[in-house]
Amino acid sequence: MFSVAGSVAEEKIAGYRVNYVEVDVAGRTSVGWDAVRVARIEAGLPICGHKDCEIPFDTERIAEVIQRAEDEVFAMLQANWPVVQRVVRTLCKRDRITTAELDDLITGP
């Protein structure tokens, strides 16, 4: 879910166009590679960590994992969007906040 949170927040909640794709050091998209790992774990298969991996990937299962993560993240962000905006506004004014300040932002009005 973490990998899709940024794009879901930017595209589906805030309505921004996203023109970039985050990739890992091997050039794989973070969302796709994370989905591969989740799909393989759910299927009880080994996870390969190198870019020349020869273990076949089930693209249908991977697409299902990505869609499920996007749906879960969308619902979570939509339900908590005012909190996200409070945190963002604060971080736009300051580089960092303490855990206590974050807790106050999350639980505040």
Backbone as JSON Lines, residues from 0, in Angstrom:
{"i":0,"aa":"M","n":[0.81,-1.19,0.0],"ca":[0.0,0.0,0.0],"c":[0.85,1.26,0.0]}
{"i":1,"aa":"F","n":[1.98,1.2,0.68],"ca":[2.82,2.37,0.78],"c":[3.22,2.89,-0.59]}
{"i":2,"aa":"S","n":[3.56,1.99,-1.51],"ca":[4.03,2.4,-2.83],"c":[2.98,3.15,-3.63]}
{"i":3,"aa":"V","n":[1.72,2.82,-3.44],"ca":[0.68,3.47,-4.23],"c":[0.09,4.7,-3.55]}
{"i":4,"aa":"A","n":[0.41,4.92,-2.28],"ca":[-0.22,6.01,-1.52],"c":[0.0,7.38,-2.16]}
{"i":5,"aa":"G","n":[1.22,7.67,-2.55],"ca":[1.51,8.98,-3.14],"c":[0.74,9.24,-4.41]}
{"i":6,"aa":"S","n":[0.75,8.28,-5.33],"ca":[0.07,8.48,-6.59],"c":[-1.44,8.53,-6.41]}
{"i":7,"aa":"V","n":[-1.98,7.71,-5.51],"ca":[-3.42,7.75,-5.25],"c":[-3.82,9.1,-4.66]}
{"i":8,"aa":"A","n":[-3.04,9.58,-3.7],"ca":[-3.33,10.87,-3.08],"c":[-3.27,11.99,-4.12]}
{"i":9,"aa":"E","n":[-2.23,11.98,-4.94],"ca":[-2.06,13.05,-5.92],"c":[-3.08,12.99,-7.05]}
{"i":10,"aa":"E","n":[-3.3,11.82,-7.59],"ca":[-4.18,11.69,-8.75],"c":[-5.66,11.61,-8.39]}
{"i":11,"aa":"K","n":[-6.01,10.68,-7.51],"ca":[-7.42,10.38,-7.26],"c":[-8.07,11.27,-6.21]}
{"i":12,"aa":"I","n":[-7.29,11.77,-5.26],"ca":[-7.86,12.6,-4.2],"c":[-7.67,14.08,-4.53]}
{"i":13,"aa":"A","n":[-6.43,14.5,-4.77],"ca":[-6.15,15.92,-5.01],"c":[-6.38,16.34,-6.45]}
{"i":14,"aa":"G","n":[-6.42,15.38,-7.36],"ca":[-6.69,15.69,-8.76],"c":[-5.5,16.19,-9.56]}
{"i":15,"aa":"Y","n":[-4.28,15.97,-9.07],"ca":[-3.09,16.38,-9.8],"c":[-2.77,15.37,-10.89]}
{"i":16,"aa":"R","n":[-2.17,15.88,-11.97],"ca":[-1.63,14.96,-12.98],"c":[-0.25,14.55,-12.53]}
{"i":17,"aa":"V","n":[0.0,13.27,-12.56],"ca":[1.31,12.77,-12.14],"c":[2.06,12.32,-13.39]}
{"i":18,"aa":"N","n":[3.21,12.96,-13.63],"ca":[3.97,12.67,-14.85],"c":[5.25,11.91,-14.59]}
{"i":19,"aa":"Y","n":[5.39,11.33,-13.42],"ca":[6.61,10.6,-13.12],"c":[6.27,9.2,-12.63]}
{"i":20,"aa":"V","n":[7.23,8.33,-12.77],"ca":[7.09,6.96,-12.27],"c":[8.3,6.68,-11.41]}
{"i":21,"aa":"E","n":[8.06,6.33,-10.16],"ca":[9.16,6.04,-9.25],"c":[9.73,4.67,-9.58]}
{"i":22,"aa":"V","n":[11.06,4.58,-9.66],"ca":[11.71,3.31,-9.96],"c":[12.74,3.0,-8.9]}
{"i":23,"aa":"D","n":[13.05,1.7,-8.76],"ca":[14.09,1.3,-7.81],"c":[15.45,1.3,-8.49]}
{"i":24,"aa":"V","n":[16.48,0.88,-7.78],"ca":[17.83,0.93,-8.33],"c":[18.02,0.02,-9.55]}
{"i":25,"aa":"A","n":[17.16,-0.97,-9.72],"ca":[17.26,-1.86,-10.88],"c":[16.39,-1.37,-12.04]}
{"i":26,"aa":"G","n":[15.72,-0.22,-11.86],"ca":[14.9,0.34,-12.92],"c":[13.47,-0.16,-12.94]}
{"i":27,"aa":"R","n":[13.07,-0.93,-11.93],"ca":[11.69,-1.42,-11.86],"c":[10.82,-0.39,-11.17]}
{"i":28,"aa":"T","n":[9.56,-0.29,-11.58],"ca":[8.68,0.63,-10.87],"c":[8.44,0.08,-9.48]}
{"i":29,"aa":"S","n":[8.4,0.98,-8.51],"ca":[8.21,0.56,-7.12],"c":[6.89,-0.14,-6.92]}
{"i":30,"aa":"V","n":[5.82,0.42,-7.5],"ca":[4.5,-0.18,-7.33],"c":[4.47,-1.58,-7.93]}
{"i":31,"aa":"G","n":[4.95,-1.69,-9.14],"ca":[4.94,-3.0,-9.81],"c":[5.77,-4.03,-9.08]}
{"i":32,"aa":"W","n":[6.95,-3.64,-8.65],"ca":[7.83,-4.6,-7.97],"c":[7.26,-5.0,-6.62]}
{"i":33,"aa":"D","n":[6.7,-4.03,-5.88],"ca":[6.06,-4.36,-4.61],"c":[4.9,-5.31,-4.83]}
{"i":34,"aa":"A","n":[4.13,-5.09,-5.89],"ca":[3.0,-5.95,-6.2],"c":[3.46,-7.36,-6.55]}
{"i":35,"aa":"V","n":[4.58,-7.46,-7.25],"ca":[5.15,-8.78,-7.58],"c":[5.45,-9.52,-6.28]}
{"i":36,"aa":"R","n":[6.1,-8.84,-5.34],"ca":[6.45,-9.49,-4.08],"c":[5.21,-9.92,-3.3]}
{"i":37,"aa":"V","n":[4.2,-9.04,-3.22],"ca":[2.97,-9.39,-2.51],"c":[2.28,-10.57,-3.17]}
{"i":38,"aa":"A","n":[2.16,-10.53,-4.49],"ca":[1.5,-11.62,-5.22],"c":[2.21,-12.94,-4.99]}
{"i":39,"aa":"R","n":[3.54,-12.92,-5.01],"ca":[4.3,-14.15,-4.82],"c":[4.17,-14.65,-3.38]}
{"i":40,"aa":"I","n":[4.18,-13.74,-2.41],"ca":[3.98,-14.15,-1.01],"c":[2.61,-14.78,-0.84]}
{"i":41,"aa":"E","n":[1.58,-14.13,-1.39],"ca":[0.22,-14.66,-1.27],"c":[0.08,-16.02,-1.93]}
{"i":42,"aa":"A","n":[0.85,-16.26,-2.98],"ca":[0.79,-17.53,-3.7],"c":[1.7,-18.59,-3.07]}
{"i":43,"aa":"G","n":[2.46,-18.19,-2.03],"ca":[3.37,-19.13,-1.39],"c":[4.6,-19.42,-2.22]}
{"i":44,"aa":"L","n":[4.99,-18.49,-3.08],"ca":[6.15,-18.67,-3.96],"c":[7.34,-17.87,-3.45]}
{"i":45,"aa":"P","n":[8.56,-18.26,-3.86],"ca":[9.74,-17.51,-3.42],"c":[9.77,-16.12,-4.05]}
{"i":46,"aa":"I","n":[10.46,-15.22,-3.36],"ca":[10.63,-13.85,-3.87],"c":[12.06,-13.72,-4.36]}
{"i":47,"aa":"C","n":[12.19,-13.22,-5.55],"ca":[13.51,-13.0,-6.12],"c":[13.83,-11.52,-6.02]}
{"i":48,"aa":"G","n":[15.05,-11.18,-5.59],"ca":[15.37,-9.78,-5.37],"c":[16.27,-9.14,-6.41]}
{"i":49,"aa":"H","n":[16.72,-9.88,-7.4],"ca":[17.64,-9.27,-8.35],"c":[16.94,-9.02,-9.69]}
{"i":50,"aa":"K","n":[17.48,-8.08,-10.47],"ca":[16.81,-7.65,-11.69],"c":[16.8,-8.7,-12.8]}
{"i":51,"aa":"D","n":[17.68,-9.67,-12.75],"ca":[17.73,-10.71,-13.78],"c":[16.96,-11.96,-13.35]}
{"i":52,"aa":"C","n":[15.99,-11.78,-12.49],"ca":[15.22,-12.89,-11.94],"c":[14.57,-13.71,-13.06]}
{"i":53,"aa":"E","n":[14.63,-15.02,-12.93],"ca":[14.03,-15.88,-13.93],"c":[12.78,-16.56,-13.42]}
{"i":54,"aa":"I","n":[12.33,-16.2,-12.22],"ca":[11.1,-16.76,-11.7],"c":[9.95,-16.07,-12.43]}
{"i":55,"aa":"P","n":[9.06,-16.8,-13.06],"ca":[7.98,-16.16,-13.82],"c":[7.01,-15.41,-12.89]}
{"i":56,"aa":"F","n":[6.46,-14.31,-13.41],"ca":[5.53,-13.49,-12.65],"c":[4.14,-13.64,-13.25]}
{"i":57,"aa":"D","n":[3.15,-13.75,-12.41],"ca":[1.76,-13.86,-12.82],"c":[1.2,-12.45,-12.95]}
{"i":58,"aa":"T","n":[1.14,-11.92,-14.17],"ca":[0.75,-10.53,-14.37],"c":[-0.69,-10.26,-13.94]}
{"i":59,"aa":"E","n":[-1.57,-11.24,-14.07],"ca":[-2.96,-11.04,-13.64],"c":[-3.03,-10.87,-12.13]}
{"i":60,"aa":"R","n":[-2.32,-11.72,-11.4],"ca":[-2.3,-11.62,-9.94],"c":[-1.66,-10.3,-9.5]}
{"i":61,"aa":"I","n":[-0.6,-9.89,-10.19],"ca":[0.07,-8.63,-9.87],"c":[-0.89,-7.46,-10.07]}
{"i":62,"aa":"A","n":[-1.62,-7.46,-11.17],"ca":[-2.6,-6.4,-11.43],"c":[-3.68,-6.38,-10.35]}
{"i":63,"aa":"E","n":[-4.09,-7.54,-9.88],"ca":[-5.09,-7.62,-8.81],"c":[-4.54,-7.02,-7.51]}
{"i":64,"aa":"V","n":[-3.29,-7.32,-7.21],"ca":[-2.66,-6.78,-6.0],"c":[-2.58,-5.25,-6.08]}
{"i":65,"aa":"I","n":[-2.17,-4.73,-7.22],"ca":[-2.08,-3.27,-7.39],"c":[-3.46,-2.64,-7.24]}
{"i":66,"aa":"Q","n":[-4.46,-3.21,-7.88],"ca":[-5.81,-2.65,-7.79],"c":[-6.33,-2.69,-6.37]}
{"i":67,"aa":"R","n":[-6.11,-3.79,-5.68],"ca":[-6.56,-3.91,-4.3],"c":[-5.87,-2.87,-3.41]}
{"i":68,"aa":"A","n":[-4.58,-2.68,-3.61],"ca":[-3.84,-1.68,-2.83],"c":[-4.35,-0.28,-3.13]}
{"i":69,"aa":"E","n":[-4.58,0.02,-4.4],"ca":[-5.1,1.34,-4.77],"c":[-6.47,1.58,-4.15]}
{"i":70,"aa":"D","n":[-7.33,0.58,-4.19],"ca":[-8.67,0.72,-3.61],"c":[-8.61,0.95,-2.09]}
{"i":71,"aa":"E","n":[-7.76,0.18,-1.4],"ca":[-7.62,0.32,0.05],"c":[-7.05,1.68,0.42]}
{"i":72,"aa":"V","n":[-6.03,2.11,-0.3],"ca":[-5.4,3.39,-0.02],"c":[-6.37,4.53,-0.31]}
{"i":73,"aa":"F","n":[-7.11,4.43,-1.41],"ca":[-8.08,5.47,-1.76],"c":[-9.1,5.63,-0.64]}
{"i":74,"aa":"A","n":[-9.65,4.54,-0.16],"ca":[-10.65,4.6,0.92],"c":[-10.04,5.2,2.19]}
{"i":75,"aa":"M","n":[-8.82,4.8,2.51],"ca":[-8.17,5.3,3.72],"c":[-7.88,6.8,3.6]}
{"i":76,"aa":"L","n":[-7.34,7.21,2.46],"ca":[-7.04,8.62,2.27],"c":[-8.3,9.48,2.21]}
{"i":77,"aa":"Q","n":[-9.31,8.98,1.52],"ca":[-10.55,9.73,1.41],"c":[-11.17,9.95,2.8]}
{"i":78,"aa":"A","n":[-11.13,8.94,3.63],"ca":[-11.7,9.04,4.97],"c":[-10.88,9.97,5.87]}
{"i":79,"aa":"N","n":[-9.6,10.13,5.57],"ca":[-8.71,10.92,6.43],"c":[-8.11,12.14,5.74]}
{"i":80,"aa":"W","n":[-8.69,12.56,4.63],"ca":[-8.11,13.64,3.84],"c":[-7.93,14.95,4.64]}
{"i":81,"aa":"P","n":[-8.86,15.35,5.5],"ca":[-8.63,16.57,6.28],"c":[-7.38,16.48,7.16]}
{"i":82,"aa":"V","n":[-7.11,15.3,7.7],"ca":[-5.91,15.1,8.52],"c":[-4.66,15.23,7.64]}
{"i":83,"aa":"V","n":[-4.7,14.61,6.47],"ca":[-3.56,14.69,5.54],"c":[-3.29,16.15,5.2]}
{"i":84,"aa":"Q","n":[-4.34,16.91,4.93],"ca":[-4.16,18.33,4.59],"c":[-3.59,19.13,5.75]}
{"i":85,"aa":"R","n":[-4.01,18.83,6.98],"ca":[-3.44,19.52,8.16],"c":[-1.94,19.25,8.28]}
{"i":86,"aa":"V","n":[-1.56,18.0,8.1],"ca":[-0.14,17.65,8.19],"c":[0.64,18.32,7.07]}
{"i":87,"aa":"V","n":[0.11,18.3,5.87],"ca":[0.8,18.92,4.73],"c":[0.96,20.42,4.95]}
{"i":88,"aa":"R","n":[-0.1,21.09,5.39],"ca":[-0.01,22.54,5.63],"c":[1.08,22.85,6.67]}
{"i":89,"aa":"T","n":[1.15,22.05,7.7],"ca":[2.16,22.27,8.73],"c":[3.56,22.04,8.17]}
{"i":90,"aa":"L","n":[3.73,20.97,7.39],"ca":[5.05,20.66,6.83],"c":[5.46,21.65,5.74]}
{"i":91,"aa":"C","n":[4.51,22.34,5.15],"ca":[4.85,23.39,4.18],"c":[5.44,24.61,4.88]}
{"i":92,"aa":"K","n":[5.1,24.77,6.14],"ca":[5.6,25.91,6.92],"c":[6.91,25.58,7.64]}
{"i":93,"aa":"R","n":[7.09,24.29,7.97],"ca":[8.27,23.85,8.72],"c":[8.82,22.58,8.09]}
{"i":94,"aa":"D","n":[10.11,22.38,8.21],"ca":[10.74,21.2,7.63],"c":[10.42,19.91,8.36]}
{"i":95,"aa":"R","n":[10.17,20.0,9.65],"ca":[9.92,18.79,10.43],"c":[8.98,19.1,11.59]}
{"i":96,"aa":"I","n":[8.36,18.05,12.08],"ca":[7.49,18.15,13.26],"c":[7.82,16.99,14.19]}
{"i":97,"aa":"T","n":[7.5,17.17,15.45],"ca":[7.75,16.11,16.43],"c":[6.62,15.09,16.37]}
{"i":98,"aa":"T","n":[6.85,13.97,17.01],"ca":[5.81,12.95,17.1],"c":[4.59,13.49,17.83]}
{"i":99,"aa":"A","n":[4.82,14.26,18.88],"ca":[3.71,14.84,19.64],"c":[2.91,15.81,18.78]}
{"i":100,"aa":"E","n":[3.61,16.62,17.98],"ca":[2.92,17.55,17.07],"c":[2.11,16.79,16.03]}
{"i":101,"aa":"L","n":[2.68,15.71,15.5],"ca":[1.95,14.89,14.54],"c":[0.71,14.29,15.17]}
{"i":102,"aa":"D","n":[0.86,13.77,16.38],"ca":[-0.3,13.22,17.09],"c":[-1.4,14.27,17.26]}
{"i":103,"aa":"D","n":[-0.99,15.49,17.62],"ca":[-1.97,16.58,17.77],"c":[-2.66,16.9,16.45]}
{"i":104,"aa":"L","n":[-1.9,16.89,15.36],"ca":[-2.5,17.16,14.05],"c":[-3.49,16.07,13.67]}
{"i":105,"aa":"I","n":[-3.15,14.83,13.98],"ca":[-4.0,13.7,13.62],"c":[-5.29,13.7,14.45]}
{"i":106,"aa":"T","n":[-5.18,14.0,15.72],"ca":[-6.35,13.92,16.6],"c":[-7.1,15.24,16.72]}
{"i":107,"aa":"G","n":[-6.51,16.33,16.22],"ca":[-7.14,17.65,16.35],"c":[-8.34,17.83,15.44]}
{"i":108,"aa":"P","n":[-9.01,18.98,15.62],"ca":[-10.22,19.25,14.81],"c":[-9.9,19.55,13.36]}
